[in-house]
Amino acid sequence: MTDPASTGPSDFIRDIVAADRAAGKHDGRIVTRFPPEPNGYLHIGHAKSICLNFGLANENPGGVCHLRFDDTNPTTEDPEFVESIQDDVRWLGFDWHGKMFYASDYFERLYECAVTLIKKDKAYVDSLTAEQMRDYRGTLTEPGRNSPYRTRPVNENLDLFRRMRAGEFPDGSHVLRAKIDMASPNINLRDPVLYRIRHAAHYRTGTTWCIYPAYDYAHPLSDAIEGITHSICTLEFEDHRPLYDWVVAESGMPHRPRQIEFARLNLTFAVMSKRKLLELVTKKLVAGWDDPRIPTIKGLRRRGYTPEAIRAFCEHIGVAKRDAIVEMQLLEFFIREDLNKRSPRVMAVLNPLKVVIENYPEGTVEDMEAVNNPEDPAAGSRRVPFSRVLYIEQDDFREDPPKQFFRLAPGREVRLRYAYIVKCTGVVKDPQTGAITELRCTYDPDTKSGSTQEQRKVKATIHWVSAAHAVPAEVRLYNPLLVTDPAKIPSDQDWTQSLNPQSLERLTGCLVEPSLRQAPAGTRYQFERTGYFCVDPDSSSSSLVFNRTVSLKDAWAKIEKTQKTV
């Protein structure tokens, strides 16, 4: 993924970049950046931006993509987030090749640019309260009013700004504002704040600074300092573009990046807001930033998603100028496609039902040859033990089978995957509850997989594990975290009331084939006929834990659901 490619998907941003290169802008150089604030963990929306920015660099010969941390808010940022972001970018398959920077690297230069603006009478120190500033700012339909401090002499502004830096004033007593146009129809140009007083220690600069630049000031200047050619951002910054250009131009920066906006990723039934994700974590409504129910990259990774699937998804949805909502099922499609190619097949029984094959010799164990991955002949095969007592899924048996149910039932035959055809001859029930506890079956020894009668027709094949060899496991099933799509939750409603109480189902007493006994954390499998699963970090050789990444398509489940709604 890090090698330049001559071909890539076409979209309006790539068209702009190609046209700029053809026109010789920036001497034909392409320099992009991925500039997260280190105030949280990345999510799938950031993955789209990562793929776009690093992809543009990789697709153009000599292209470079910087990783920059826009760390201008000392109260919310943390080295933990810096490390996590680096790890996520690497995991997705990208490399910044030593081009990693911090906005805090430029604090002195940003201060000097602010002094330049003051000297040009393009910035002034304002002493209005925050409430007064909001009042003076006006509305979308009414122009703002000039602050009474707007006409402060340049020398007074320089003195006050110097003293702000020296720490003479308390938080909120003064701000540095750009002097642009309080009557502008673009509210972002109504003398926006450039610097605030904030007596707080920064995780990199300590207490060196007690004034910190606003994002809309630090971000464009950081781009200009680094020689960024194309500043790619999401649509909410479109109205900020005139301010971006103003800051760069008025600060006298020789390099002029071009800001281009694209639609952010909106995913159905997924929490995509940093603020809401933080709320979930801090209120312990989820297990942490890597909870598989949330779309953080850490969460998706723990759930079993692959970087290849995420990159393919991002490439498929493309880059657009208008906001749209992407169905979660599309992301699930890409992970199924990827895992189908690469995941070894194994047999696991999540809700066991005991089966005794009465005519199978007691004490006999056969090793059945099982294919590891029919999509990959090179994956080879493995041996799975077969014995007289097995376990199958409870859902694979019906005492009174409905129409179109072709699995095991009294008097009915099915094939056991990689093994024999068996016939149900009896049912054992709990005398108190009436619940089915055991099935009695017989097998046909001439129908072993690979034998001459392997092709004898039966209507269903089911999976199993040998009782004597099965390994116990916990399986965690993940359902949507929200019962209502976030886009449909009223803004005045507590969105956490829409959390799905069934978003996590823990199944204990599951049984998996013995080949999984030493499966390391992060290993992905297809549980045959069930879905794709990943070994959780909580897992150990004595206590296996699997996360369901995504289910398989279940034809009977669809039929049964249809029947219930008729």
HELIX and SHEET records of a PDB file:
HELIX    1   1 PHE A   12  ALA A   22  1                                  11    
HELIX    2   2 LYS A   25  GLY A   28  5                                   4    
HELIX    3   3 ILE A   44  GLU A   59  1                                  16    
HELIX    4   4 PRO A   79  TRP A   91  1                                  13    
HELIX    5   5 ALA A  103  TYR A  106  5                                   4    
HELIX    6   6 PHE A  107  LYS A  119  1                                  13    
HELIX    7   7 ALA A  130  ARG A  137  1                                   8    
HELIX    8   8 VAL A  154  ALA A  166  1                                  13    
HELIX    9   9 ILE A  187  LEU A  189  5                                   3    
HELIX   10  10 TYR A  215  GLU A  226  1                                  12    
HELIX   11  11 LEU A  235  HIS A  240  5                                   6    
HELIX   12  12 ARG A  241  GLU A  250  1                                  10    
HELIX   13  13 LYS A  274  THR A  282  1                                   9    
HELIX   14  14 ILE A  297  ARG A  303  1                                   7    
HELIX   15  15 PRO A  307  ILE A  317  1                                  11    
HELIX   16  16 MET A  328  ARG A  342  1                                  15    
HELIX   17  17 PRO A  377  ALA A  379  5                                   3    
HELIX   18  18 GLN A  394  ASP A  396  5                                   3    
HELIX   19  19 PRO A  445  THR A  447  5                                   3    
HELIX   20  20 PRO A  486  LYS A  488  5                                   3    
HELIX   21  21 TRP A  495  SER A  498  5                                   4    
HELIX   22  22 PRO A  514  LEU A  516  5                                   3    
HELIX   23  23 ALA A  555  THR A  565  1                                  11    
SHEET    1   A 3 VAL A  31  PHE A  34  0                                        
SHEET    2   A 3 VAL A  64  PHE A  69  1                                        
SHEET    3   A 3 MET A 100  TYR A 102  1                                        
SHEET    1   B 4 ALA A 123  ASP A 126  0                                        
SHEET    2   B 4 VAL A 175  ALA A 178 -1                                        
SHEET    3   B 4 VAL A 193  ILE A 197 -1                                        
SHEET    4   B 4 ILE A 211  PRO A 213 -1                                        
SHEET    1   C 2 HIS A 230  THR A 234  0                                        
SHEET    2   C 2 ARG A 258  PHE A 262  1                                        
SHEET    1   D 2 ASN A 266  LEU A 267  0                                        
SHEET    2   D 2 ILE A 325  VAL A 326  1                                        
SHEET    1   E 7 ARG A 345  VAL A 346  0                                        
SHEET    2   E 7 ARG A 524  PHE A 527  1                                        
SHEET    3   E 7 GLY A 531  VAL A 535 -1                                        
SHEET    4   E 7 LEU A 544  SER A 551 -1                                        
SHEET    5   E 7 VAL A 471  TYR A 478  1                                        
SHEET    6   E 7 LEU A 504  VAL A 512 -1                                        
SHEET    7   E 7 ALA A 348  VAL A 349 -1                                        
SHEET    1   F 7 THR A 461  ILE A 462  0                                        
SHEET    2   F 7 GLU A 413  LEU A 416  1                                        
SHEET    3   F 7 ILE A 421  LYS A 429 -1                                        
SHEET    4   F 7 ILE A 436  ASP A 444 -1                                        
SHEET    5   F 7 PRO A 352  ILE A 357  1                                        
SHEET    6   F 7 VAL A 389  GLU A 393 -1                                        
SHEET    7   F 7 VAL A 465  SER A 466 -1                                        
SHEET    1   G 2 GLU A 366  VAL A 371  0                                        
SHEET    2   G 2 SER A 381  PHE A 386 -1                                        
END                                                                             
